[in-house]
């Protein structure tokens, strides 16, 4: 998928994220609300791409950290899909693609895109570990999906290094608590910011 197609993907406005009412203040969604809405949308049959777009737009509109929320979002979506009977490996790869497309469409700064993708992959790993999914198969599926997106050479190379680094991290299985409303899953660990740097050990 080219960047033009990514940017041309349909952007839905989520009322729970920003509600504009004449004479009223803008409503900023909490992290728990973003996750709850994303989970409900996916389980009601919405596509992964639009769900990710909505969630990232809600994060940005509400002043939430994209990097800090993406892991919990990825975990929440994969757990919700598995609970609905979907193939976890295929869905995990689709979520990774959906998050990346949403970050690019929302014009998230490049450095934050990489950190948010690291966070998202940790979230996918956490959900996969709880469901007993094959982590190697999940990694391969994500790599294959991302490789087919037609990204710039620089971004493609960065992601090619980032994905295995995130899968090599030792923190993923305890990355977040199971998402339960209204409480939100825990924030990503601080070392997430280093995962896209090939000179930094992922175990640091």
Secondary structure, DSSP 8 states (H G I E B T S, - for coil): --HHHHHTS-----TTT----TTS------HHHHHHHHHHHHHTT--HHHHHHHHHHHHHHHT--HHHHHHHHHHHHHHHHHHTT--HHHHHHHHHHHHHHHHHHTT--HHHHHHHHHHHHHHHHHHHHHHT--HHHHHHHHHHHHHTT---HHHHHHHHHHHHHHHH-S-GGGSS----SSS------GGGGGTT-TTS-TT-
